[in-house]
Amino acid sequence: MSDDKNKDSCCSLPTASGRCTIEAILSVDERGQMVLPKEVRIRAGIRAGDKLAAISWERDGKICCIMLYPVEQLAEPVKAIVAPMIKDLA
């Protein structure tokens, strides 16, 4: 990618350490719920009951990218902040 394209992209993903792939297209229902396809859950090791943190990136005041991350893999300081919120949801 040229520098101009990198500057305009929302999420700066390091190309040397990984790759970004569109795994699925999700639909949001009238209640705001989405279904993550089984194939993606299997590849990601996501099982029923797992807790995921939704981490967002903003550009110009709008969320442009959302990443789901297993809560048990979050760093301890972030866990301390997120854990009470997850506990309230259970």
N, CA, C and O of each residue as an XYZ file, in Angstrom:
360
protein
N       0.828     -1.194      0.000
C       0.000      0.000      0.000
C       0.864      1.246      0.000
O       1.943      1.265      0.593
N       0.399      2.256     -0.648
C       1.122      3.521     -0.629
C       0.872      4.224      0.695
O      -0.054      3.877      1.429
N       1.707      5.220      0.996
C       1.542      5.975      2.232
C       0.193      6.668      2.289
O      -0.400      6.764      3.363
N      -0.320      7.165      1.134
C      -1.613      7.842      1.109
C      -2.733      6.887      1.509
O      -3.624      7.278      2.263
N      -2.711      5.653      1.027
C      -3.744      4.685      1.375
C      -3.661      4.309      2.846
O      -4.694      4.169      3.502
N      -2.443      4.142      3.383
C      -2.288      3.829      4.802
C      -2.816      4.954      5.673
O      -3.422      4.705      6.715
N      -2.588      6.193      5.249
C      -3.025      7.354      6.021
C      -4.550      7.399      6.105
O      -5.099      7.824      7.122
N      -5.240      6.964      5.047
C      -6.690      7.036      5.003
C      -7.380      5.831      5.623
O      -8.580      5.890      5.891
N      -6.660      4.742      5.860
C      -7.325      3.565      6.423
C      -7.618      3.802      7.894
O      -6.877      4.502      8.585
N      -8.686      3.220      8.356
C      -9.105      3.422      9.740
C      -8.165      2.724     10.706
O      -7.596      3.349     11.601
N      -8.010      1.428     10.515
C      -7.218      0.625     11.438
C      -5.867      0.343     10.810
O      -5.783     -0.200      9.709
N      -4.826      0.711     11.507
C      -3.480      0.440     11.012
C      -3.074     -0.940     11.485
O      -2.711     -1.130     12.646
N      -3.135     -1.895     10.586
C      -2.776     -3.256     10.931
C      -1.371     -3.550     10.435
O      -1.056     -3.292      9.274
N      -0.517     -4.092     11.310
C       0.838     -4.415     10.873
C       0.809     -5.592      9.898
O       0.347     -6.677     10.250
N       1.294     -5.383      8.689
C       1.258     -6.437      7.679
C       2.309     -7.510      7.940
O       2.138     -8.648      7.503
N       3.375     -7.182      8.630
C       4.429     -8.160      8.862
C       4.007     -9.219      9.876
O       4.484    -10.352      9.808
N       3.124     -8.879     10.812
C       2.785     -9.820     11.870
C       1.463    -10.541     11.644
O       1.106    -11.411     12.438
N       0.742    -10.218     10.610
C      -0.534    -10.878     10.391
C      -1.220    -10.327      9.173
O      -0.637     -9.582      8.385
N      -2.480    -10.711      9.033
C      -3.250    -10.218      7.897
C      -4.682     -9.977      8.314
O      -5.167    -10.556      9.286
N      -5.337     -9.138      7.588
C      -6.728     -8.807      7.841
C      -7.566     -9.493      6.769
O      -7.301     -9.324      5.579
N      -8.578    -10.269      7.178
C      -9.399    -11.030      6.248
C     -10.873    -10.807      6.557
O     -11.260    -10.788      7.725
N     -11.692    -10.640      5.538
C     -13.132    -10.611      5.748
C     -13.578    -12.055      5.927
O     -13.512    -12.850      4.989
N     -14.026    -12.390      7.117
C     -14.432    -13.761      7.435
C     -15.897    -14.008      7.122
O     -16.269    -15.114      6.727
N     -16.726    -13.001      7.292
C     -18.170    -13.162      7.082
C     -18.817    -11.787      7.011
O     -18.254    -10.794      7.472
N     -20.002    -11.748      6.429
C     -20.829    -10.553      6.437
C     -21.963    -10.837      7.417
O     -22.698    -11.811      7.255
N     -22.106     -9.987      8.430
C     -23.117    -10.184      9.465
C     -24.274     -9.226      9.263
O     -24.088     -8.096      8.811
N     -25.461     -9.682      9.597
C     -26.647     -8.832      9.596
C     -27.043     -8.536     11.033
O     -26.868     -9.370     11.921
N     -27.573     -7.354     11.251
C     -28.057     -6.958     12.572
C     -29.576     -7.021     12.530
O     -30.206     -6.427     11.655
N     -30.170     -7.756     13.497
C     -31.635     -7.843     13.499
C     -32.235     -6.643     14.229
O     -31.513     -5.774     14.718
N     -33.556     -6.609     14.294
C     -34.249     -5.456     14.885
C     -33.932     -5.256     16.363
O     -34.138     -4.165     16.894
N     -33.432     -6.298     17.036
C     -33.035     -6.174     18.449
C     -31.559     -5.829     18.605
O     -31.058     -5.720     19.724
N     -30.861     -5.656     17.478
C     -29.443     -5.310     17.532
C     -28.530     -6.512     17.676
O     -27.339     -6.349     17.942
N     -29.056     -7.709     17.508
C     -28.252     -8.916     17.663
C     -27.656     -9.355     16.332
O     -28.236     -9.151     15.265
N     -26.471     -9.967     16.433
C     -25.769    -10.499     15.267
C     -25.412    -11.949     15.546
O     -25.271    -12.350     16.701
N     -25.267    -12.729     14.493
C     -24.834    -14.112     14.627
C     -23.473    -14.245     13.967
O     -23.305    -13.909     12.795
N     -22.503    -14.737     14.726
C     -21.181    -15.020     14.191
C     -21.223    -16.441     13.640
O     -21.461    -17.381     14.399
N     -20.997    -16.623     12.340
C     -21.135    -17.952     11.738
C     -20.286    -19.021     12.431
O     -19.198    -18.745     12.936
N     -20.808    -20.234     12.441
C     -20.168    -21.361     13.111
C     -18.727    -21.557     12.644
O     -17.842    -21.793     13.467
N     -18.480    -21.463     11.344
C     -17.128    -21.667     10.819
C     -16.137    -20.668     11.416
O     -14.998    -21.020     11.723
N     -16.579    -19.429     11.575
C     -15.716    -18.397     12.155
C     -15.488    -18.684     13.627
O     -14.365    -18.563     14.116
N     -16.555    -19.067     14.346
C     -16.407    -19.399     15.777
C     -15.432    -20.547     15.962
O     -14.599    -20.507     16.867
N     -15.520    -21.565     15.124
C     -14.615    -22.711     15.237
C     -13.170    -22.269     14.997
O     -12.280    -22.591     15.785
N     -12.940    -21.536     13.914
C     -11.576    -21.083     13.599
C     -11.008    -20.182     14.683
O      -9.804    -20.203     14.939
N     -11.864    -19.390     15.323
C     -11.418    -18.462     16.364
C     -11.386    -19.117     17.743
O     -10.914    -18.510     18.705
N     -11.884    -20.348     17.846
C     -11.905    -21.022     19.146
C     -12.924    -20.438     20.104
O     -12.742    -20.504     21.320
N     -13.992    -19.869     19.574
C     -15.039    -19.264     20.404
C     -16.107    -20.311     20.671
O     -16.655    -20.911     19.746
N     -16.399    -20.523     21.966
C     -17.402    -21.516     22.370
C     -18.556    -20.824     23.087
O     -18.428    -19.689     23.546
N     -19.687    -21.528     23.177
C     -20.844    -20.994     23.906
C     -20.416    -20.624     25.320
O     -19.714    -21.389     25.982
N     -20.832    -19.473     25.772
C     -20.499    -19.010     27.119
C     -19.232    -18.168     27.186
O     -18.995    -17.509     28.198
N     -18.415    -18.168     26.142
C     -17.210    -17.330     26.149
C     -17.602    -15.861     26.216
O     -18.642    -15.464     25.691
N     -16.776    -15.069     26.855
C     -16.988    -13.623     26.938
C     -15.987    -12.938     26.008
O     -14.793    -13.239     26.033
N     -16.485    -12.027     25.200
C     -15.649    -11.277     24.272
C     -15.760     -9.789     24.566
O     -16.848     -9.281     24.837
N     -14.634     -9.097     24.511
C     -14.626     -7.651     24.655
C     -14.723     -7.045     23.263
O     -14.005     -7.467     22.356
N     -15.590     -6.073     23.083
C     -15.696     -5.346     21.819
C     -14.809     -4.109     21.947
O     -15.092     -3.206     22.734
N     -13.741     -4.083     21.168
C     -12.782     -2.991     21.210
C     -12.963     -2.177     19.933
O     -12.972     -2.734     18.835
N     -13.107     -0.869     20.072
C     -13.389     -0.040     18.898
C     -12.261      0.946     18.635
O     -11.517      1.337     19.534
N     -12.165      1.329     17.373
C     -11.278      2.390     16.936
C     -12.151      3.506     16.406
O     -13.180      3.260     15.777
N     -11.731      4.743     16.666
C     -12.480      5.898     16.179
C     -11.649      6.699     15.200
O     -10.424      6.768     15.301
N     -12.340      7.300     14.254
C     -11.722      8.261     13.345
C     -12.739      9.370     13.140
O     -13.894      9.110     12.800
N     -12.316     10.578     13.343
C     -13.183     11.752     13.181
C     -14.457     11.637     14.005
O     -15.529     12.039     13.554
N     -14.343     11.083     15.226
C     -15.475     10.998     16.140
C     -16.451      9.864     15.877
O     -17.473      9.767     16.557
N     -16.162      9.004     14.905
C     -17.052      7.882     14.593
C     -16.297      6.570     14.722
O     -15.123      6.480     14.364
N     -16.978      5.554     15.234
C     -16.370      4.225     15.292
C     -16.275      3.696     13.870
O     -17.265      3.659     13.140
N     -15.076      3.289     13.489
C     -14.870      2.798     12.127
C     -14.444      1.338     12.093
O     -14.453      0.719     11.029
N     -14.075      0.782     13.227
C     -13.612     -0.596     13.260
C     -13.911     -1.176     14.646
O     -13.676     -0.522     15.662
N     -14.424     -2.390     14.678
C     -14.715     -3.073     15.944
C     -14.028     -4.428     15.916
O     -14.155     -5.176     14.946
N     -13.297     -4.743     16.983
C     -12.612     -6.021     17.106
C     -13.175     -6.755     18.315
O     -13.400     -6.144     19.359
N     -13.403     -8.054     18.186
C     -13.821     -8.883     19.312
C     -12.598     -9.602     19.849
O     -11.836    -10.198     19.087
N     -12.410     -9.546     21.168
C     -11.211    -10.109     21.777
C     -11.616    -10.933     22.990
O     -12.398    -10.450     23.809
N     -11.116    -12.160     23.138
C     -11.457    -12.979     24.308
C     -11.039    -12.283     25.602
O      -9.890    -11.866     25.751
N     -11.972    -12.164     26.524
C     -11.717    -11.443     27.770
C     -10.563    -12.064     28.548
O      -9.767    -11.341     29.148
N     -10.459    -13.391     28.546
C      -9.405    -14.036     29.334
C      -8.008    -13.731     28.806
O      -7.021    -13.989     29.495
N      -7.909    -13.191     27.606
C      -6.604    -12.847     27.047
C      -6.262    -11.365     27.192
O      -5.190    -10.929     26.772
N      -7.161    -10.602     27.780
C      -6.879     -9.182     27.980
C      -5.809     -9.011     29.046
O      -5.686     -9.838     29.950
N      -5.051     -7.958     28.942
C      -4.043     -7.649     29.950
C      -4.734     -7.379     31.279
O      -5.872     -6.910     31.302
N      -4.066     -7.668     32.373
C      -4.651     -7.531     33.709
C      -5.255     -6.154     33.991
O      -6.352     -6.094     34.545
N      -4.595     -5.039     33.639
C      -5.213     -3.738     33.921
C      -6.543     -3.550     33.180
O      -7.481     -2.964     33.720
N      -6.617     -4.048     31.950
C      -7.850     -3.920     31.184
C      -8.907     -4.857     31.770
O     -10.082     -4.496     31.831
N      -8.508     -6.042     32.198
C      -9.446     -6.982     32.818
C     -10.121     -6.339     34.027
O     -11.322     -6.511     34.234
N      -9.357     -5.606     34.818
C      -9.908     -4.980     36.023
C     -11.016     -3.992     35.669
O     -11.964     -3.823     36.436
N     -10.903     -3.346     34.521
C     -11.915     -2.392     34.098
C     -13.109     -3.113     33.481
O     -14.255     -2.770     33.770
N     -12.849     -4.113     32.631
C     -13.897     -4.783     31.875
C     -14.647     -5.812     32.727
O     -15.851     -5.986     32.538
N     -13.981     -6.492     33.649
C     -14.599     -7.580     34.435
C     -15.875     -7.151     35.147
O     -16.860     -7.885     35.064
N     -15.930     -6.007     35.845
C     -17.185     -5.624     36.495
C     -18.335     -5.434     35.506
O     -19.483     -5.744     35.826
N     -18.040     -4.933     34.319
C     -19.092     -4.736     33.316
C     -19.620     -6.082     32.840
O     -20.824     -6.238     32.636
N     -18.734     -7.050     32.662
C     -19.153     -8.375     32.221
C     -19.929     -9.064     33.321
O     -20.905     -9.764     33.050
N     -19.509     -8.877     34.556
C     -20.195     -9.475     35.696
C     -21.646     -8.976     35.763
O     -22.564     -9.738     36.067
N     -21.831     -7.696     35.476
C     -23.172     -7.112     35.485
C     -24.051     -7.707     34.390
O     -25.271     -7.763     34.542
N     -23.446     -8.155     33.285
C     -24.191     -8.717     32.174
C     -24.606    -10.167     32.428
O     -25.574    -10.650     31.841
N     -23.887    -10.843     33.286
C     -24.150    -12.281     33.535
C     -25.417    -12.494     34.315
O     -25.780    -13.634     34.605
